[in-house]
Amino acid sequence: MNRKLVSVITPCYNSGKFIHRLLETILEQDYPCLEMYVIDDGSVDNTKEVIKNYITKFDKRGYTLTYIFQENEGQSVAVNRALKSIKGEYLVWPDSDDFYANSSAISKMVSILDKSDDSVSMVRCLPIYLNEETLALDHKTPNVVEIYNEYLFEDCLFGKKYFWFVPGDYMVKMSILDKCIRNREIYTEKNAGQNWQLMLPLLYQYRCITIGDYLYNVVIREESHSRGQYKTFERVCDKLQSYENTLICTLNNMLFLSLDEREKYIYAIRKKYLLERLNVCLKYHRKEDARIIRKRLEKDYQVTLSLTRKLDYLCCLIPGYFLVKQFLSSLKYKYLCCK
């Protein structure tokens, strides 16, 4: 039987302590045709040595592992480099700190894509979230009917409830990626989100099938390369601006969108990120900045603050208010996940 080649792209940065978990679970896969590219984004630890020690192990398994070093240019630059080199018909791009939950993860996703028609661009599985210190179960994405919506463009664009940005959960058809992303080239601002850029063009006209199996482990790490915490007001605002820029650039590069659709979505994104900035201003007790954004929302977007946001606005100078609110919200989410 002629098996299709699966390409694995993993950007990493200072991953020497944990990337072995991903590499080991790749080696344990029961799917026989696989190549992997690890792009080191300027690590200063022992990442290079760890990865190079696996090259012969991959060779013995019948896989290939290619290590590429770049100066600290960001994950989107790393993904671009690898996209130019891969030869696979299917693509996955797991994070370096996560790993597959069982040995049939790749083969199960391949099987779905092999059987699918041309209306399907990708498949996804369900993620398991693990504690960083113990690797014990923290929570799971609920396996509920709502997640089986196959048309996920707006869910991805607006980050709706049952869309999760866990790249290793997804496998895409390169034949459709090549139709939707010119020259395999994505936007490369330092903090640009490569997941949106790889997913949105493929989700606009095509379906995504969800497998109801938990095939991928996500390690909740405070200093993750892709999920790193931004702890100052300025850095959080910079990150939000990068997200907004990435989404608008991605929409502008989707030439198959009509002008009206593009303008509608860009308007909605600008509004969404103004509201995000308002939340950040309130969280960091920047009441004057919050007042300016509130006026702009009312004037340019006809937004009237909800009762919850008005309460946040009034209480933003109370010490500990947002910490308590965040804690209660996390308890509610974990309760829903365990139901």
Residue frames as qw, qx, qy, qz and C-alpha x, y, z in Angstrom:
[[0.000, 0.888, 0.460, 0.000, 0.00, 0.00, 0.00],
 [0.412, 0.421, -0.012, 0.808, 1.35, 3.42, -0.98],
 [0.366, -0.719, -0.457, 0.375, 1.32, 5.52, 2.23],
 [0.201, 0.880, 0.080, 0.422, 1.34, 9.33, 2.08],
 [0.539, 0.103, -0.391, 0.739, 4.25, 11.14, 3.69],
 [0.349, -0.883, -0.314, -0.015, 3.47, 13.17, 6.82],
 [0.416, 0.464, -0.252, 0.740, 5.64, 16.23, 7.49],
 [0.528, -0.724, -0.375, 0.237, 6.16, 17.43, 11.07],
 [0.302, 0.607, -0.133, 0.723, 7.31, 21.02, 11.69],
 [0.589, -0.697, -0.356, 0.201, 8.31, 22.07, 15.22],
 [0.196, 0.747, -0.239, 0.588, 9.77, 25.48, 16.06],
 [0.745, -0.509, -0.359, 0.239, 11.55, 25.55, 19.40],
 [0.135, 0.763, -0.295, 0.559, 13.46, 27.83, 21.76],
 [0.109, -0.451, 0.715, -0.523, 15.46, 26.65, 24.79],
 [0.857, -0.105, -0.116, -0.491, 13.63, 23.33, 24.71],
 [0.378, 0.424, -0.811, 0.139, 16.45, 21.09, 25.88],
 [0.265, -0.178, 0.770, -0.552, 14.65, 20.01, 29.06],
 [0.593, 0.243, 0.584, -0.497, 11.50, 18.72, 27.41],
 [0.559, 0.488, -0.357, -0.567, 11.63, 18.33, 23.60],
 [0.042, 0.238, -0.969, -0.054, 12.70, 14.69, 24.10],
 [0.451, 0.257, 0.725, -0.452, 9.08, 13.91, 25.09],
 [0.610, 0.604, 0.000, -0.512, 7.80, 15.01, 21.68],
 [0.331, 0.559, -0.715, -0.257, 10.63, 13.26, 19.82],
 [0.187, -0.119, 0.959, -0.176, 10.03, 10.02, 21.73],
 [0.544, 0.399, 0.597, -0.434, 6.30, 10.02, 20.98],
 [0.535, 0.634, -0.315, -0.461, 7.04, 10.69, 17.30],
 [0.154, 0.414, -0.892, -0.093, 9.33, 7.65, 17.27],
 [0.318, 0.077, 0.883, -0.337, 6.57, 5.58, 18.91],
 [0.597, 0.383, 0.021, -0.705, 4.04, 6.35, 16.16],
 [0.668, 0.078, 0.737, 0.064, 2.76, 3.34, 14.24],
 [0.590, 0.783, 0.107, -0.167, 2.54, 5.31, 10.99],
 [0.849, -0.079, 0.264, 0.450, 5.50, 4.36, 8.75],
 [0.507, 0.480, 0.247, 0.672, 6.06, 7.43, 6.52],
 [0.277, -0.933, -0.205, 0.100, 7.17, 10.57, 8.33],
 [0.551, 0.341, -0.138, 0.749, 9.71, 13.38, 8.12],
 [0.385, -0.840, -0.319, 0.210, 10.36, 15.96, 10.84],
 [0.399, 0.541, -0.095, 0.734, 11.92, 19.42, 10.75],
 [0.484, -0.729, -0.337, 0.348, 12.89, 21.08, 14.04],
 [0.334, 0.691, 0.010, 0.641, 13.72, 24.79, 13.67],
 [0.569, -0.455, -0.377, 0.572, 15.71, 26.14, 16.58],
 [0.094, 0.903, 0.219, 0.358, 14.86, 29.83, 17.09],
 [0.187, 0.730, -0.356, 0.553, 18.19, 30.86, 18.63],
 [0.826, -0.531, -0.184, -0.034, 18.34, 28.59, 21.69],
 [0.123, 0.749, -0.539, 0.365, 21.16, 29.18, 24.16],
 [0.717, -0.393, 0.515, -0.259, 20.72, 25.93, 26.12],
 [0.298, -0.295, 0.879, 0.228, 21.43, 22.34, 25.02],
 [0.720, 0.438, 0.259, -0.472, 18.51, 22.11, 22.57],
 [0.524, 0.630, -0.502, -0.277, 20.82, 21.48, 19.60],
 [0.021, 0.381, -0.918, 0.109, 22.61, 18.58, 21.30],
 [0.541, 0.122, 0.705, -0.441, 19.36, 16.93, 22.42],
 [0.719, 0.540, 0.068, -0.432, 17.85, 17.07, 18.93],
 [0.424, 0.625, -0.630, -0.179, 20.99, 15.91, 17.13],
 [0.240, -0.270, 0.908, -0.214, 21.14, 12.87, 19.42],
 [0.657, 0.297, 0.566, -0.399, 17.81, 11.77, 17.93],
 [0.470, 0.589, -0.393, -0.528, 18.81, 11.92, 14.26],
 [0.193, 0.281, -0.931, -0.132, 20.19, 8.38, 14.17],
 [0.309, 0.195, 0.833, -0.416, 17.19, 7.09, 16.15],
 [0.567, 0.553, 0.135, -0.595, 14.90, 8.56, 13.50],
 [0.370, 0.511, -0.678, -0.376, 17.03, 7.00, 10.74],
 [0.033, -0.104, 0.989, -0.105, 16.74, 3.56, 12.38],
 [0.418, 0.387, 0.639, -0.517, 12.96, 4.01, 12.64],
 [0.388, 0.404, 0.686, 0.465, 12.77, 4.81, 8.91],
 [0.035, 0.948, 0.299, -0.097, 11.96, 8.47, 9.54],
 [0.532, 0.372, -0.070, 0.757, 14.07, 11.56, 8.85],
 [0.351, -0.847, -0.272, 0.292, 14.85, 14.34, 11.34],
 [0.489, 0.508, 0.050, 0.707, 16.31, 17.64, 10.11],
 [0.402, -0.700, -0.288, 0.515, 17.66, 20.27, 12.50],
 [0.349, 0.645, 0.180, 0.656, 17.76, 23.92, 11.35],
 [0.396, -0.519, -0.334, 0.679, 19.16, 26.79, 13.43],
 [0.192, 0.727, 0.252, 0.609, 18.12, 30.42, 12.99],
 [0.140, 0.121, -0.388, 0.903, 18.79, 33.56, 14.99],
 [0.064, 0.447, 0.746, -0.490, 15.92, 34.56, 17.28],
 [0.098, -0.017, -0.414, -0.905, 13.49, 35.65, 14.56],
 [0.578, 0.072, 0.294, -0.757, 10.21, 34.18, 15.78],
 [0.572, 0.087, 0.810, -0.091, 8.08, 31.12, 15.12],
 [0.642, 0.676, 0.230, -0.279, 6.46, 32.37, 11.92],
 [0.261, 0.764, -0.553, -0.208, 9.90, 32.79, 10.30],
 [0.321, -0.307, 0.895, -0.036, 10.76, 29.28, 11.48],
 [0.659, 0.367, 0.616, -0.227, 7.58, 27.85, 9.96],
 [0.524, 0.785, -0.127, -0.305, 8.27, 29.63, 6.64],
 [0.018, 0.629, -0.763, -0.150, 11.72, 28.07, 6.48],
 [0.414, -0.062, 0.904, -0.085, 10.38, 24.59, 7.03],
 [0.646, 0.544, 0.382, -0.376, 7.41, 24.99, 4.67],
 [0.414, 0.745, -0.404, -0.332, 9.85, 25.58, 1.82],
 [0.037, 0.485, -0.873, -0.033, 11.59, 22.27, 2.54],
 [0.581, 0.001, 0.738, -0.342, 8.93, 19.73, 3.46],
 [0.209, 0.171, -0.792, -0.547, 7.86, 17.06, 0.99],
 [0.169, 0.217, 0.917, -0.288, 4.85, 15.57, 2.75],
 [0.178, -0.405, -0.645, -0.623, 1.28, 15.41, 1.54],
 [0.499, -0.759, -0.393, -0.143, 0.01, 16.02, 5.07],
 [0.277, 0.484, -0.376, 0.740, 1.34, 18.46, 7.68],
 [0.587, -0.720, -0.364, 0.061, 1.32, 18.67, 11.48],
 [0.313, 0.603, -0.294, 0.672, 3.13, 21.32, 13.53],
 [0.684, -0.601, -0.401, 0.097, 3.24, 20.35, 17.23],
 [0.152, -0.907, 0.279, -0.277, 4.80, 22.62, 19.86],
 [0.488, 0.434, -0.698, 0.294, 8.12, 21.50, 21.30],
 [0.171, -0.274, 0.699, -0.638, 6.77, 21.28, 24.86],
 [0.797, 0.044, 0.216, -0.562, 3.75, 19.12, 23.99],
 [0.021, -0.288, 0.936, 0.201, 3.62, 15.49, 22.85],
 [0.610, -0.061, -0.553, -0.564, 1.32, 12.84, 21.41],
 [0.628, -0.347, 0.426, -0.551, -0.89, 10.87, 23.79],
 [0.843, -0.045, 0.532, -0.061, -0.66, 7.51, 22.03],
 [0.388, -0.302, 0.687, 0.535, 1.15, 5.72, 19.23],
 [0.353, 0.448, 0.756, 0.321, -1.76, 5.79, 16.78],
 [0.062, 0.736, 0.232, -0.633, -2.33, 9.59, 16.84],
 [0.067, 0.477, -0.491, -0.725, -0.76, 10.25, 13.42],
 [0.020, 0.070, 0.926, 0.371, -2.26, 7.19, 11.74],
 [0.131, 0.602, 0.739, -0.272, -5.78, 8.00, 12.99],
 [0.159, 0.739, 0.042, -0.654, -5.62, 11.52, 11.54],
 [0.018, 0.334, -0.724, -0.603, -4.11, 10.23, 8.28],
 [0.149, 0.277, 0.945, 0.092, -6.90, 7.67, 7.99],
 [0.208, 0.729, 0.484, -0.437, -9.56, 10.39, 8.20],
 [0.148, 0.701, -0.271, -0.643, -7.87, 12.57, 5.57],
 [0.114, -0.167, 0.883, 0.425, -7.26, 9.59, 3.28],
 [0.153, 0.449, 0.880, 0.023, -10.99, 8.83, 3.27],
 [0.119, 0.696, 0.311, -0.636, -12.12, 12.46, 2.93],
 [0.539, 0.654, 0.422, 0.320, -13.18, 14.25, -0.23],
 [0.437, 0.337, 0.052, 0.833, -11.94, 17.56, -1.65],
 [0.273, -0.801, -0.211, -0.489, -14.24, 19.58, 0.63],
 [0.750, -0.644, -0.062, 0.141, -12.07, 18.69, 3.66],
 [0.359, 0.803, -0.349, 0.323, -8.83, 20.58, 4.33],
 [0.106, 0.461, -0.725, 0.500, -7.90, 19.30, 7.78],
 [0.734, -0.403, -0.538, -0.097, -8.67, 17.03, 10.71],
 [0.075, -0.583, 0.505, -0.632, -8.30, 17.67, 14.43],
 [0.596, -0.256, -0.747, 0.144, -8.36, 15.58, 17.60],
 [0.471, -0.833, -0.161, -0.244, -9.12, 16.50, 21.21],
 [0.339, 0.553, -0.536, 0.540, -6.40, 17.83, 23.55],
 [0.732, -0.536, -0.382, 0.174, -5.52, 16.74, 27.08],
 [0.059, 0.840, -0.253, 0.476, -4.03, 19.44, 29.33],
 [0.833, -0.194, -0.408, 0.320, -1.29, 18.35, 31.75],
 [0.425, -0.897, 0.070, 0.098, 0.33, 19.95, 34.79],
 [0.438, 0.781, -0.420, 0.149, 3.87, 21.09, 33.99],
 [0.236, -0.631, 0.681, -0.287, 5.50, 19.76, 37.15],
 [0.575, -0.148, 0.768, -0.242, 3.87, 16.34, 37.44],
 [0.245, 0.123, -0.746, -0.607, 2.42, 15.73, 33.94],
 [0.159, 0.344, 0.872, -0.310, -0.78, 14.77, 35.79],
 [0.067, 0.590, 0.652, 0.471, -4.13, 15.52, 34.19],
 [0.007, 0.146, 0.249, -0.957, -5.24, 19.12, 34.67],
 [0.556, 0.445, 0.398, -0.579, -8.31, 19.06, 32.43],
 [0.387, 0.161, 0.772, 0.478, -9.62, 17.96, 29.03],
 [0.285, 0.076, -0.284, -0.913, -11.46, 19.77, 26.28],
 [0.600, 0.165, 0.599, -0.504, -15.09, 18.66, 26.77],
 [0.063, 0.022, 0.872, 0.485, -16.20, 16.08, 24.20],
 [0.345, 0.512, 0.538, -0.574, -19.55, 17.70, 23.40],
 [0.564, 0.574, 0.572, 0.159, -21.68, 17.94, 20.28],
 [0.146, 0.959, 0.046, -0.239, -20.87, 21.63, 19.68],
 [0.303, -0.648, 0.543, 0.440, -17.23, 20.92, 18.78],
 [0.569, 0.129, 0.752, 0.308, -18.25, 18.83, 15.77],
 [0.391, 0.860, 0.103, -0.312, -19.14, 21.85, 13.67],
 [0.792, 0.108, 0.353, 0.486, -17.08, 21.34, 10.49],
 [0.340, 0.738, 0.166, 0.559, -17.12, 24.95, 9.28],
 [0.629, -0.572, -0.268, 0.453, -14.71, 26.64, 11.64],
 [0.430, 0.487, 0.066, 0.757, -13.57, 29.80, 9.88],
 [0.231, -0.749, -0.008, -0.621, -15.34, 32.29, 12.16],
 [0.834, -0.541, -0.107, 0.037, -14.69, 30.10, 15.22],
 [0.774, -0.013, -0.019, 0.632, -10.97, 30.35, 14.46],
 [0.247, 0.588, 0.091, 0.765, -11.02, 34.03, 13.49],
 [0.347, -0.688, 0.040, -0.636, -12.81, 35.15, 16.65],
 [0.170, 0.265, -0.831, 0.459, -11.52, 32.48, 19.06],
 [0.687, -0.321, -0.137, -0.637, -14.94, 31.08, 19.85],
 [0.683, -0.484, 0.418, -0.353, -15.57, 28.68, 22.70],
 [0.912, -0.059, 0.407, 0.007, -14.97, 25.34, 21.00],
 [0.702, 0.643, -0.196, 0.235, -12.03, 26.32, 18.84],
 [0.689, -0.660, 0.177, 0.241, -8.69, 25.53, 20.42],
 [0.399, 0.838, -0.371, 0.031, -5.30, 26.86, 19.29],
 [0.688, -0.440, 0.573, 0.069, -3.36, 23.66, 19.90],
 [0.421, 0.622, -0.486, -0.447, -1.35, 23.16, 16.71],
 [0.034, -0.282, 0.957, 0.061, -0.43, 19.52, 17.30],
 [0.519, 0.287, 0.685, -0.423, -4.12, 18.64, 17.30],
 [0.596, 0.674, 0.058, -0.433, -4.44, 19.52, 13.61],
 [0.517, -0.118, 0.682, 0.504, -3.32, 17.81, 10.41],
 [0.425, 0.697, 0.040, -0.576, -3.77, 19.59, 7.07],
 [0.799, 0.381, 0.394, 0.246, -3.66, 18.60, 3.42],
 [0.347, -0.455, 0.286, 0.769, -0.70, 20.24, 1.71],
 [0.261, 0.354, 0.670, 0.598, -2.53, 20.16, -1.63],
 [0.094, -0.861, -0.473, -0.160, -5.13, 22.57, -0.22],
 [0.431, -0.730, -0.010, 0.531, -2.56, 24.63, 1.69],
 [0.412, -0.119, 0.457, 0.779, -0.74, 25.23, -1.60],
 [0.104, 0.621, 0.604, 0.488, -3.98, 26.48, -3.17],
 [0.292, -0.878, -0.376, -0.053, -4.72, 28.84, -0.29],
 [0.436, -0.816, 0.150, 0.349, -1.30, 30.15, 0.80],
 [0.626, 0.765, -0.138, 0.064, 0.78, 31.57, -2.02],
 [0.479, 0.624, -0.527, 0.322, 4.38, 30.34, -2.19],
 [0.768, -0.360, -0.479, 0.225, 3.98, 28.72, 1.24],
 [0.313, 0.255, -0.251, 0.880, 4.73, 32.12, 2.74],
 [0.354, -0.770, -0.531, 0.012, 3.15, 33.50, 5.90],
 [0.041, -0.903, 0.060, -0.424, 3.43, 36.90, 7.59],
 [0.785, -0.009, -0.419, 0.456, 6.54, 37.15, 9.73],
 [0.210, -0.777, 0.217, -0.553, 6.21, 39.90, 12.35],
 [0.126, 0.392, -0.816, 0.406, 8.16, 38.76, 15.45],
 [0.316, 0.031, 0.780, -0.540, 5.05, 37.80, 17.45],
 [0.581, 0.147, -0.371, -0.709, 2.87, 36.86, 14.48],
 [0.683, -0.085, 0.639, -0.344, 0.61, 33.88, 15.16],
 [0.128, 0.282, -0.824, -0.474, 1.41, 31.15, 12.65],
 [0.236, 0.262, 0.922, -0.162, -1.63, 29.09, 13.65],
 [0.395, 0.676, 0.302, -0.543, -4.11, 31.65, 12.33],
 [0.248, 0.642, -0.459, -0.561, -2.12, 32.02, 9.14],
 [0.028, 0.170, -0.957, -0.233, -2.03, 28.30, 8.47],
 [0.183, 0.342, 0.890, -0.238, -5.62, 27.62, 9.50],
 [0.315, 0.572, 0.282, -0.703, -7.81, 30.53, 8.40],
 [0.352, 0.435, -0.501, -0.660, -7.25, 30.26, 4.61],
 [0.211, 0.056, -0.960, -0.176, -7.91, 26.51, 4.79],
 [0.081, 0.361, 0.823, -0.431, -11.03, 26.88, 6.92],
 [0.284, 0.358, 0.014, -0.889, -12.78, 29.54, 4.83],
 [0.625, 0.282, -0.395, -0.612, -13.84, 27.31, 1.94],
 [0.585, 0.144, -0.798, -0.034, -13.18, 23.88, 3.42],
 [0.782, -0.521, -0.139, -0.313, -14.30, 21.62, 6.25],
 [0.077, 0.492, -0.781, 0.377, -12.41, 20.42, 9.31],
 [0.800, -0.253, -0.496, -0.222, -13.33, 16.99, 10.68],
 [0.310, -0.608, 0.551, -0.481, -13.07, 16.45, 14.45],
 [0.635, 0.003, -0.771, 0.050, -12.05, 13.05, 15.82],
 [0.610, -0.662, -0.006, -0.435, -13.61, 12.37, 19.22],
 [0.898, -0.154, -0.257, 0.322, -10.36, 10.89, 20.58],
 [0.308, -0.924, 0.214, 0.072, -7.85, 12.47, 22.97],
 [0.905, 0.287, 0.004, 0.313, -4.65, 12.05, 20.96],
 [0.441, 0.563, -0.179, 0.676, -2.48, 15.00, 22.03],
 [0.568, -0.602, -0.382, 0.411, -1.05, 16.20, 25.36],
 [0.163, 0.803, -0.017, 0.574, -0.67, 19.92, 26.05],
 [0.600, -0.284, -0.448, 0.599, 1.71, 20.79, 28.87],
 [0.117, -0.948, -0.220, -0.198, 0.60, 23.97, 30.65],
 [0.681, -0.111, -0.133, 0.712, 3.91, 25.81, 30.97],
 [0.117, -0.882, -0.202, 0.409, 4.28, 29.35, 32.22],
 [0.109, -0.710, 0.399, 0.570, 7.24, 30.06, 29.91],
 [0.724, 0.323, 0.585, 0.171, 6.11, 28.20, 26.80],
 [0.291, -0.116, 0.441, 0.841, 7.56, 29.42, 23.48],
 [0.087, -0.373, -0.612, -0.692, 4.08, 29.75, 22.00],
 [0.437, -0.712, -0.504, -0.220, 2.02, 30.26, 25.14],
 [0.460, 0.021, -0.395, 0.795, 4.45, 32.43, 27.09],
 [0.213, -0.810, -0.503, 0.214, 3.00, 34.80, 29.66],
 [0.285, 0.510, 0.045, 0.810, 3.23, 38.53, 29.05],
 [0.470, -0.523, -0.599, 0.383, 3.33, 40.05, 32.48],
 [0.146, -0.362, -0.135, 0.911, 3.57, 43.81, 31.94],
 [0.405, 0.706, 0.361, -0.456, 0.96, 46.16, 30.55],
 [0.225, 0.708, -0.415, -0.525, 3.22, 47.18, 27.65],
 [0.073, -0.250, 0.928, 0.266, 4.08, 43.62, 26.65],
 [0.371, 0.412, 0.809, -0.198, 0.46, 42.49, 26.76],
 [0.379, 0.775, 0.126, -0.490, -0.54, 45.44, 24.56],
 [0.100, 0.582, -0.666, -0.455, 2.30, 44.67, 22.13],
 [0.233, 0.018, 0.968, 0.088, 1.13, 41.06, 21.92],
 [0.408, 0.608, 0.594, -0.332, -2.46, 42.11, 21.23],
 [0.295, 0.768, -0.208, -0.528, -1.26, 44.48, 18.51],
 [0.034, -0.372, 0.863, 0.340, 0.73, 41.64, 16.93],
 [0.339, 0.295, 0.888, -0.094, -2.35, 39.40, 16.98],
 [0.393, 0.749, 0.300, -0.441, -4.48, 42.09, 15.38],
 [0.168, 0.689, -0.499, -0.498, -1.83, 42.77, 12.72],
 [0.188, -0.158, 0.948, 0.202, -1.54, 39.05, 11.96],
 [0.395, 0.477, 0.760, -0.195, -5.26, 38.57, 11.53],
 [0.357, 0.808, 0.073, -0.462, -5.68, 41.63, 9.31],
 [0.055, 0.584, -0.689, -0.425, -2.67, 40.65, 7.20],
 [0.292, 0.047, 0.952, 0.077, -4.03, 37.11, 6.85],
 [0.424, 0.652, 0.552, -0.300, -7.44, 38.41, 5.75],
 [0.260, 0.808, -0.212, -0.484, -5.82, 40.77, 3.24],
 [0.039, -0.435, 0.835, 0.336, -3.82, 37.88, 1.78],
 [0.417, 0.275, 0.863, -0.079, -6.96, 35.77, 1.30],
 [0.101, 0.213, -0.396, -0.887, -7.66, 36.98, -2.23],
 [0.191, -0.305, -0.866, -0.348, -10.67, 34.70, -2.58],
 [0.060, -0.573, -0.606, 0.548, -12.53, 36.83, 0.02],
 [0.192, 0.769, 0.416, 0.445, -14.86, 39.41, -1.47],
 [0.193, 0.398, -0.202, 0.874, -14.12, 43.05, -0.64],
 [0.538, -0.548, -0.082, -0.635, -17.31, 43.31, 1.44],
 [0.900, -0.324, -0.288, 0.046, -16.46, 40.19, 3.44],
 [0.643, 0.146, -0.307, 0.686, -12.90, 41.34, 4.04],
 [0.043, -0.473, 0.130, -0.870, -14.03, 44.76, 5.27],
 [0.722, -0.501, -0.188, -0.437, -16.68, 43.18, 7.49],
 [0.894, -0.226, -0.295, 0.252, -14.19, 40.85, 9.13],
 [0.476, 0.263, -0.253, 0.800, -11.49, 43.51, 9.55],
 [0.314, -0.566, 0.006, -0.762, -14.03, 45.84, 11.18],
 [0.845, -0.447, -0.199, -0.217, -15.00, 43.05, 13.59],
 [0.812, -0.014, -0.305, 0.497, -11.36, 42.26, 14.40],
 [0.201, 0.427, -0.206, 0.857, -10.51, 45.90, 15.16],
 [0.563, -0.546, -0.045, -0.619, -13.55, 46.08, 17.44],
 [0.916, -0.268, -0.295, 0.047, -12.63, 42.79, 19.17],
 [0.700, 0.067, -0.302, 0.644, -9.09, 43.93, 19.93],
 [0.091, -0.538, 0.131, -0.828, -10.20, 47.31, 21.22],
 [0.768, -0.499, -0.098, -0.389, -12.38, 45.41, 23.69],
 [0.890, -0.080, -0.293, 0.340, -9.38, 43.21, 24.54],
 [0.381, 0.358, -0.261, 0.812, -7.28, 46.31, 25.18],
 [0.437, -0.592, 0.008, -0.678, -10.02, 47.71, 27.38],
 [0.904, -0.369, -0.206, -0.058, -9.91, 44.54, 29.47],
 [0.743, 0.110, -0.274, 0.601, -6.12, 44.83, 29.77],
 [0.045, 0.536, -0.147, 0.830, -6.36, 48.48, 30.84],
 [0.665, -0.562, -0.042, -0.490, -8.84, 47.54, 33.54],
 [0.933, -0.184, -0.254, 0.179, -6.76, 44.57, 34.71],
 [0.631, 0.094, -0.212, 0.741, -3.66, 46.77, 35.06],
 [0.237, -0.747, -0.410, 0.467, -5.63, 49.61, 36.70],
 [0.250, -0.055, 0.295, 0.920, -5.07, 52.00, 33.76],
 [0.209, 0.655, 0.647, -0.330, -8.35, 53.83, 34.19],
 [0.161, 0.710, -0.125, -0.674, -7.45, 56.82, 32.00],
 [0.036, 0.255, -0.817, -0.516, -6.39, 54.54, 29.13],
 [0.137, 0.358, 0.923, -0.039, -9.60, 52.57, 29.65],
 [0.218, 0.704, 0.358, -0.574, -11.64, 55.79, 29.45],
 [0.153, 0.553, -0.456, -0.680, -10.04, 56.71, 26.08],
 [0.027, 0.032, -0.943, -0.331, -10.71, 53.24, 24.63],
 [0.178, 0.498, 0.791, -0.306, -14.26, 53.25, 25.97],
 [0.254, 0.686, 0.072, -0.678, -14.97, 56.55, 24.20],
 [0.151, 0.400, -0.693, -0.580, -13.52, 55.20, 20.94],
 [0.075, 0.178, 0.979, 0.063, -15.65, 52.06, 21.19],
 [0.222, 0.633, 0.586, -0.453, -18.78, 54.13, 21.72],
 [0.220, 0.701, -0.143, -0.663, -17.95, 56.59, 18.92],
 [0.222, 0.464, -0.703, -0.491, -16.49, 54.33, 16.18],
 [0.231, 0.015, -0.962, -0.148, -18.16, 51.00, 16.93],
 [0.575, -0.353, -0.153, -0.722, -21.38, 51.95, 18.74],
 [0.594, -0.096, -0.769, 0.216, -20.44, 49.64, 21.61],
 [0.492, -0.653, 0.126, -0.562, -22.26, 50.03, 24.91],
 [0.127, 0.366, -0.861, 0.329, -20.42, 48.34, 27.75],
 [0.644, -0.331, -0.668, -0.172, -22.11, 45.32, 29.30],
 [0.591, -0.755, 0.011, -0.284, -22.98, 45.35, 33.00],
 [0.910, -0.244, -0.012, 0.335, -19.98, 43.10, 33.67],
 [0.582, 0.335, 0.000, 0.741, -17.55, 45.47, 31.95],
 [0.165, -0.786, -0.033, -0.595, -19.11, 48.48, 33.66],
 [0.784, -0.621, -0.005, -0.025, -18.53, 46.73, 36.99],
 [0.829, 0.012, 0.017, 0.559, -14.93, 46.03, 35.96],
 [0.286, 0.632, 0.050, 0.719, -14.53, 49.69, 35.02],
 [0.423, -0.791, 0.000, -0.442, -15.83, 50.86, 38.38],
 [0.843, -0.523, 0.124, 0.009, -13.81, 48.30, 40.39],
 [0.807, 0.456, -0.201, 0.317, -10.53, 48.34, 38.47],
 [0.123, 0.696, -0.444, 0.551, -8.71, 50.30, 41.19],
 [0.781, -0.494, 0.222, -0.311, -9.66, 47.82, 43.93],
 [0.014, 0.565, -0.825, -0.003, -6.54, 45.72, 44.78],
 [0.244, -0.090, 0.961, -0.090, -6.95, 42.03, 43.92],
 [0.639, 0.353, 0.248, -0.637, -10.31, 42.44, 42.13],
 [0.678, 0.491, -0.406, -0.365, -9.17, 40.88, 38.84],
 [0.128, 0.341, -0.922, 0.131, -7.18, 38.12, 40.53],
 [0.431, 0.118, 0.741, -0.502, -10.32, 36.99, 42.35],
 [0.681, 0.479, 0.038, -0.553, -12.37, 37.26, 39.16],
 [0.474, 0.512, -0.684, -0.211, -9.78, 35.25, 37.18],
 [0.092, -0.200, 0.934, -0.283, -9.65, 32.56, 39.89],
 [0.570, 0.268, 0.556, -0.543, -13.44, 32.16, 39.93],
 [0.650, 0.550, -0.236, -0.468, -13.49, 31.99, 36.13],
 [0.292, 0.433, -0.851, -0.056, -10.84, 29.23, 36.08],
 [0.309, -0.011, 0.861, -0.404, -12.83, 27.22, 38.65],
 [0.663, 0.424, 0.249, -0.564, -15.93, 27.52, 36.50],
 [0.553, 0.556, -0.523, -0.334, -14.04, 26.37, 33.37],
 [0.096, 0.301, -0.941, 0.118, -12.54, 23.34, 35.13],
 [0.489, 0.156, 0.679, -0.524, -15.98, 22.43, 36.49],
 [0.697, 0.509, -0.020, -0.504, -17.46, 22.51, 32.99],
 [0.404, 0.532, -0.726, -0.163, -14.55, 20.43, 31.62],
 [0.054, -0.182, 0.944, -0.270, -15.11, 17.76, 34.26],
 [0.645, 0.145, 0.323, -0.677, -18.85, 17.48, 33.75]]
